[in-house]
Amino acid sequence: GGWSRMKTIICVLASLPLACAFTAQPMALGGLKGRSVAPLRSRTVLGLEMAQRRPFIAGNWKMNPETLDEAIKLAQGIADAAKTGSAQVALMVPHPYIYSIKQVLDGSNVEVGAQSIFFEQKGAFTGAVSTCMVKSTGAQHVLSGHSERRVIFKNDDAAINRKTRKILDEGLNPMLCIGESKEEYESKLNKAVCATQLSKDLKGVTKEEMKRVTIAYEPVWAIGTGLTCDPDTAQNVHEFIREWLAKMYDEETAQNTRILYGGSVTPDTVDELMKKPDIDGCLVGGASLDAAKFGRIINFK
């Protein structure tokens, strides 16, 4: 029954003391901020309709394409494909392309975001880019904590928390990326890793601010490898993430927060993923560099 399931959840949460040590404190009430012009995902909890979550498909171009001309052509193709979709769509593009891509996408159903920022506003930080810079060039969203920033560029949870806070303070929308390595997955630590990252990276983020936060679960072993976490496993982790957010904040915040799946999403895998109740969208890497493939993902069935 419901009480047995609740006891199971309590036991899982109690087994994660490291994550609990960093749990954020509940603050002001909040819900989901976003347009409601498309079909919404709903879930019933304790007999009540708790959430209506609009699907969100985001493309992460990473360090691609090689020229601005190629980027413009790609963005135009994606804008055309998005005309028939009902999901919210955003492209996370390299910093030099943000302004031009924003111009191309003006009037379309596609929004623009940045792939990373530095947490200082300005100053002697050669090579760094601030939130005010990407905002002034047209970005609405910013990735925070992508696994490539964590692994290649050595961003730790303290830095990711500062970045997430800076993105919120600038009035932008953070997409917080969390997920486990192959070794952690094989050791069955995926949920513990996600709980720890959520608790550390969202430290000081209020319930009201969670209206603007999207979570992206990306199992690191499935990024750029061609491997995909099977839909049932992904759903299981997404459900846990939502339960953990309910512990950090409350049930309303948990049900209103969109949780995306990222990890070698393709036209062949998107439909099954999007049928799962706690998968609210996808963060797409390689397939977002092909307008036809990304268009099919945007128009999932």
C-alpha positions as CSV (number, residue, x, y, z in Angstrom):
1,G,0.0,0.0,0.0
2,G,0.9,3.7,0.1
3,W,2.3,3.5,3.6
4,S,4.6,0.6,2.6
5,R,5.9,2.6,-0.4
6,M,6.4,5.6,1.8
7,K,8.4,3.5,4.3
8,T,10.6,2.2,1.4
9,I,11.2,5.8,0.3
10,I,12.1,6.8,3.9
11,C,14.6,3.9,4.2
12,V,16.3,4.9,0.9
13,L,16.6,8.5,2.0
14,A,17.9,7.5,5.4
15,S,20.6,5.4,3.8
16,L,22.2,8.5,2.2
17,P,23.6,10.5,5.1
18,L,26.3,12.2,3.0
19,A,23.6,13.7,0.8
20,C,21.4,14.5,3.8
21,A,24.2,16.6,5.3
22,F,23.9,19.1,2.4
23,T,20.1,19.1,2.1
24,A,18.8,22.6,1.3
25,Q,16.2,24.2,3.6
26,P,12.7,24.8,2.4
27,M,11.9,28.4,1.7
28,A,9.1,30.2,-0.1
29,L,6.3,28.4,-1.9
30,G,6.7,27.8,-5.7
31,G,5.3,26.1,-8.7
32,L,6.3,25.7,-12.3
33,K,6.8,28.8,-14.3
34,G,6.2,28.4,-18.0
35,R,3.9,28.7,-20.9
36,S,0.8,26.5,-21.0
37,V,0.1,26.5,-24.7
38,A,1.0,22.8,-25.2
39,P,-0.1,19.4,-23.8
40,L,1.1,19.1,-20.3
41,R,2.4,16.1,-18.3
42,S,0.4,15.4,-15.2
43,R,0.8,13.1,-12.2
44,T,-1.7,12.3,-9.5
45,V,-0.3,12.1,-6.0
46,L,-2.4,11.1,-2.9
47,G,-5.5,11.6,-5.1
48,L,-4.7,15.1,-6.1
49,E,-3.5,16.6,-9.4
50,M,-0.1,17.9,-8.3
51,A,1.6,18.9,-11.5
52,Q,1.3,20.0,-15.1
53,R,4.7,19.9,-16.7
54,R,5.3,21.0,-20.3
55,P,7.8,18.8,-22.1
56,F,11.1,20.4,-22.7
57,I,13.6,19.4,-25.4
58,A,17.0,21.0,-25.2
59,G,19.9,20.6,-27.7
60,N,23.5,20.9,-26.4
61,W,25.7,21.7,-29.4
62,K,28.9,21.4,-27.2
63,M,31.9,22.7,-29.2
64,N,30.1,22.5,-32.6
65,P,29.7,23.4,-35.4
66,E,33.0,24.7,-36.7
67,T,31.8,28.0,-38.3
68,L,29.1,30.6,-37.7
69,D,27.6,30.0,-41.2
70,E,27.1,26.3,-40.3
71,A,25.5,27.2,-37.0
72,I,23.1,29.6,-38.6
73,K,22.1,27.0,-41.2
74,L,21.6,24.4,-38.5
75,A,19.5,26.8,-36.4
76,Q,17.3,27.6,-39.3
77,G,16.6,23.9,-39.9
78,I,15.8,23.3,-36.3
79,A,13.4,26.3,-36.2
80,D,11.5,24.9,-39.1
81,A,11.2,21.5,-37.5
82,A,10.0,23.0,-34.2
83,K,7.0,24.7,-35.9
84,T,5.0,21.5,-35.5
85,G,6.1,20.5,-32.0
86,S,4.3,21.2,-28.7
87,A,7.3,21.0,-26.4
88,Q,9.4,23.9,-25.2
89,V,12.6,23.9,-27.2
90,A,16.0,25.5,-26.5
91,L,19.5,25.3,-28.0
92,M,22.6,25.6,-25.8
93,V,25.1,27.0,-28.2
94,P,28.8,28.1,-28.0
95,H,29.3,31.6,-26.7
96,P,30.5,33.2,-30.0
97,Y,27.2,32.1,-31.7
98,I,24.6,33.2,-29.1
99,Y,23.9,36.6,-30.6
100,S,23.6,35.5,-34.2
101,I,21.6,32.4,-33.4
102,K,19.2,34.5,-31.3
103,Q,18.6,36.7,-34.3
104,V,17.9,33.7,-36.5
105,L,15.5,32.2,-34.0
106,D,13.6,35.4,-33.2
107,G,9.9,34.7,-33.9
108,S,10.4,30.9,-33.8
109,N,9.4,28.4,-31.1
110,V,13.1,27.9,-30.2
111,E,14.9,29.6,-27.3
112,V,18.7,30.1,-26.9
113,G,21.0,29.2,-24.0
114,A,24.6,29.1,-23.0
115,Q,26.6,26.0,-22.2
116,S,28.4,27.4,-19.1
117,I,29.3,30.7,-17.3
118,F,31.8,31.8,-14.7
119,F,30.3,32.8,-11.3
120,E,32.0,36.3,-11.2
121,Q,30.3,39.3,-12.8
122,K,33.5,40.8,-14.4
123,G,37.2,41.3,-13.8
124,A,40.6,39.7,-14.5
125,F,39.4,36.2,-15.4
126,T,40.9,35.7,-18.8
127,G,38.8,33.4,-21.0
128,A,35.8,33.5,-18.7
129,V,32.3,34.5,-19.6
130,S,29.8,36.0,-17.2
131,T,26.0,35.7,-16.9
132,C,25.5,39.3,-17.8
133,M,27.4,38.8,-21.0
134,V,25.4,35.8,-22.2
135,K,22.1,37.5,-21.1
136,S,23.0,40.7,-23.1
137,T,23.5,38.6,-26.2
138,G,20.1,36.9,-26.0
139,A,20.6,33.7,-23.8
140,Q,17.6,32.7,-21.6
141,H,19.0,29.4,-20.3
142,V,22.4,28.2,-19.0
143,L,23.6,24.7,-18.4
144,S,25.2,24.2,-15.0
145,G,27.2,21.2,-14.0
146,H,27.3,19.3,-17.3
147,S,29.5,16.2,-16.9
148,E,32.1,17.5,-19.3
149,R,32.5,20.6,-17.2
150,R,32.7,18.5,-14.1
151,V,35.2,16.0,-15.6
152,I,37.3,17.8,-18.2
153,F,37.3,21.3,-16.5
154,K,37.3,20.1,-12.9
155,N,34.2,21.9,-11.8
156,D,33.3,20.7,-8.3
157,D,29.9,20.9,-6.6
158,A,30.9,24.1,-4.8
159,A,31.6,25.8,-8.1
160,I,28.5,24.4,-9.7
161,N,26.4,25.7,-6.8
162,R,28.0,29.2,-7.2
163,K,27.2,29.1,-11.0
164,T,23.6,28.0,-10.4
165,R,23.1,30.8,-7.9
166,K,24.7,33.3,-10.3
167,I,22.4,32.2,-13.1
168,L,19.4,32.6,-10.9
169,D,20.5,36.0,-9.6
170,E,20.9,37.2,-13.2
171,G,17.3,36.3,-14.0
172,L,18.2,33.4,-16.3
173,N,17.0,29.8,-16.2
174,P,19.6,27.2,-15.0
175,M,19.5,23.6,-16.3
176,L,21.3,21.7,-13.6
177,C,23.0,18.5,-14.9
178,I,23.6,15.6,-12.5
179,G,24.5,11.9,-13.0
180,E,26.9,9.1,-12.2
181,S,30.0,7.7,-13.8
182,K,30.2,4.1,-15.2
183,E,32.0,3.0,-12.1
184,E,29.4,4.5,-9.8
185,Y,26.6,3.0,-11.9
186,E,28.1,-0.5,-11.7
187,S,28.5,0.0,-8.0
188,K,24.8,0.8,-7.8
189,L,25.6,4.3,-6.5
190,N,23.6,6.2,-9.1
191,K,20.9,7.4,-6.8
192,A,23.3,8.3,-4.0
193,V,25.4,10.3,-6.5
194,C,22.3,12.1,-7.8
195,A,21.1,12.9,-4.3
196,T,24.5,14.3,-3.2
197,Q,24.8,16.5,-6.3
198,L,21.3,17.8,-6.0
199,S,21.8,18.7,-2.3
200,K,25.1,20.4,-2.9
201,D,24.4,22.1,-6.2
202,L,21.0,23.5,-5.1
203,K,22.3,24.7,-1.7
204,G,20.7,28.1,-0.9
205,V,18.2,27.8,-3.8
206,T,14.7,28.6,-2.6
207,K,11.5,26.9,-3.4
208,E,10.4,30.1,-5.3
209,E,13.6,30.0,-7.4
210,M,13.0,26.3,-8.2
211,K,10.3,27.6,-10.6
212,R,13.1,28.5,-13.0
213,V,15.3,25.4,-12.4
214,T,15.2,22.4,-14.7
215,I,17.1,19.2,-13.7
216,A,18.8,17.1,-16.4
217,Y,19.8,13.5,-15.4
218,E,22.7,12.4,-17.6
219,P,24.3,9.1,-16.8
220,V,27.9,10.0,-17.7
221,W,28.6,6.5,-19.2
222,A,25.8,7.1,-21.7
223,I,27.0,10.5,-23.0
224,G,28.6,10.4,-26.5
225,T,29.1,6.7,-26.2
226,G,26.1,5.5,-28.1
227,L,24.9,3.7,-25.0
228,T,21.5,4.6,-23.7
229,C,20.2,4.0,-20.2
230,D,17.1,1.9,-20.8
231,P,13.8,3.7,-20.3
232,D,12.8,1.7,-17.2
233,T,16.1,2.4,-15.4
234,A,16.0,6.1,-16.4
235,Q,12.4,6.3,-15.1
236,N,13.5,4.7,-11.8
237,V,16.2,7.3,-11.3
238,H,13.9,10.2,-12.3
239,E,11.3,9.0,-9.8
240,F,14.0,9.0,-7.1
241,I,15.1,12.5,-8.1
242,R,11.6,13.7,-7.7
243,E,11.3,12.0,-4.3
244,W,14.6,13.6,-3.2
245,L,13.3,17.1,-4.3
246,A,10.2,16.5,-2.2
247,K,12.5,15.8,0.8
248,M,14.6,19.0,0.1
249,Y,11.6,21.2,-0.6
250,D,8.1,19.7,-0.6
251,E,5.8,17.6,-2.8
252,E,4.5,20.6,-4.8
253,T,8.0,21.7,-5.8
254,A,9.0,18.1,-6.7
255,Q,6.0,17.6,-8.9
256,N,6.4,21.0,-10.6
257,T,10.1,20.6,-11.4
258,R,10.8,19.2,-14.9
259,I,13.4,16.5,-15.0
260,L,15.0,15.8,-18.4
261,Y,17.0,12.7,-19.6
262,G,20.3,13.2,-21.3
263,G,22.5,10.5,-22.7
264,S,22.8,9.6,-26.4
265,V,19.1,10.4,-27.1
266,T,18.2,9.6,-30.7
267,P,15.1,9.5,-32.9
268,D,15.0,5.8,-32.2
269,T,15.0,6.1,-28.4
270,V,13.0,9.3,-27.7
271,D,9.5,7.9,-27.9
272,E,9.9,5.2,-25.3
273,L,11.8,7.6,-23.0
274,M,9.0,10.3,-23.3
275,K,6.3,7.7,-22.4
276,K,7.7,7.5,-18.9
277,P,5.7,9.6,-16.3
278,D,8.8,11.2,-14.7
279,I,10.8,11.9,-17.8
280,D,9.7,15.4,-18.8
281,G,12.0,15.9,-21.8
282,C,15.5,15.3,-23.1
283,L,18.9,17.1,-23.2
284,V,20.2,16.0,-26.6
285,G,23.8,16.1,-27.7
286,G,25.0,14.7,-31.0
287,A,21.5,14.4,-32.5
288,S,20.9,18.1,-32.0
289,L,23.6,18.8,-34.7
290,D,21.4,17.2,-37.4
291,A,18.2,19.3,-38.0
292,A,16.2,16.3,-39.3
293,K,17.1,14.0,-36.3
294,F,16.6,16.8,-33.8
295,G,13.3,17.7,-35.5
296,R,12.1,14.1,-35.0
297,I,13.1,14.3,-31.3
298,I,11.2,17.6,-30.9
299,N,8.2,16.0,-32.4
300,F,8.3,12.8,-30.3
301,K,5.3,10.5,-30.4
